[in-house]
Amino acid sequence: MSSIVPGPQKKIGEEIDAARSGAKPLSAGDLNASAPPQEELTGLDDWPETLRSTVEAEHDRVTALATNRRRTADGVLPQVVQGLDQLLDQLADRLQADKPRRFGKSSTASSDDADLDAFAELLGIPADDLASAPGRGEHRAALRTIKQLRSQLKELETTKDHSKLTRLVTFVVRLAVVTDTAPQTTATLAPLALDRYANALPDHQWDCTFDQKLASWKEAATN
């Protein structure tokens, strides 16, 4: 007597029923046979809550896109947008709290800082740009760019442009990691990084996978 193997659609239904009953957790692979198993993020326990939750939501979004679950990715998009908006708000507060003096420039960080060059490299800022700290004009421009980025985030909730959101995540999360890990570098690095992004200068992390980006962010957070 031959056994009958349930078809793919029936098997998915059985997996969903099992998940609803609590007998078995439902994974991306249960809904998409070709989907790789989704790995849990580790090493983020000590990260600030907003930064951690944003990265976790981004992980869910890119995993959904990689497994051809566009509707799921669209559903996660608002969480990513909200997290980025909060991170930008926090960055603006830090810049406001560390305004350059009326005459002269901020001295919060200098090119002699041991970590400054490494964090600048992570953000794609050339060493030559660190010769002098940004002044009041660059500081005001940085705050304007943050305001523009927050406006773009609101548009993304409607357009659901995942490619554009990926670039924003790559930039904002990396900058948040740097400013959280080394807040003394904010006055120097944030305006420079924001200026480069506003001018659409090439970013070395644009073509990296999520795992590659996350590895560099974790490494920076442990410095």
Order of alpha helices (4+ residues) and beta strands (2+ residues): alpha-alpha-alpha-alpha-alpha-alpha-alpha-alpha-alpha
